Amino acid sequence: MATATFRIFRGEKGQGRFQDYPAAVAEGMVVLDAVHQIQAEQAGDMAVRWNCKAGKCGSCSAEINGMPKLMCMTRLNTLPLDKPITVEPMHAFPHLKDLVTDVSWNYTVKQRIPKFQPRKPDAPDGSWRMAQEDVDRVQEFRKCIECFLCQDVCHVLRDHQMHDQFIGPRFLVYAAALEMHPLDTADRIPQLRQDFGIGLCNITKCCTKVCPENITITDNAIIPLKERVVDRFFDPLTRFFRMFGQKEA
């Protein structure tokens, strides 16, 4: 059985250091397996957040060799075991202890986004009719497990700490799921521009690259929302109609 070195961040509230732990590595193991082994045998007080260990709860988000990933979905045979494997907490959120961060800001952001507001039923039996292509378009966004890896890798939040001005890619996806829903009647476009900071995103696609559910965040959610903001506020024809008090089409 091979042995690998895991360089894990230990400390509280941003203060701490990396500490090396040797661990036996067996076929099929993921990073979370090794962290649990170290926690059980060498560091019983190490804090780590996890739940399902199946890549569906989003709890075990961390940075592995500098890349935001789910520990439970990162197999050790995909990493170079001849060098220490670094495991550290996400950088975009306040650090609590060891590998655990405070992600509560995300839930506060979600509460700010106007919820789904359906139009009146359009069938005699009180139901709605939707085209399958419209269903398919928003279904992709519902795969999000709120691991917040896209939030962590976003430079606006990670490097510039602009949490008060930008809601991040996860919630642009959430807004897109609502805005593109054929039954929704709410208008979130002014808020996307003024309150949610969509203009701060420069579409580097780093969020798309780290999504464990392979949601096409940038191309299918963020860019279409940006286009709606541009059409509403910056399109010359739309501005012309507004000047003469005519209603937008």
Secondary structure, DSSP 8 states (H G I E B T S, - for coil): -EEEEEEEEEEETTEEEEEEEEEEE-TT-BHHHHHHHHHHHT-TT-----S-SSSSS-TTEEEETTEEEEGGG-BGGGS-TTS-EEEE--SSS-EEETTEE--HHHHHHHHHS----B----STTS-----HHHHHHHHGGGG-----HHHHH-HHHHTT--TTT---HHHHHHHHHHHT-TTB----HHHHHHTS-GGG-----HHHHH-TT---IIIIIIHHHHHHHHHHHT-HHHHHHHHTT----
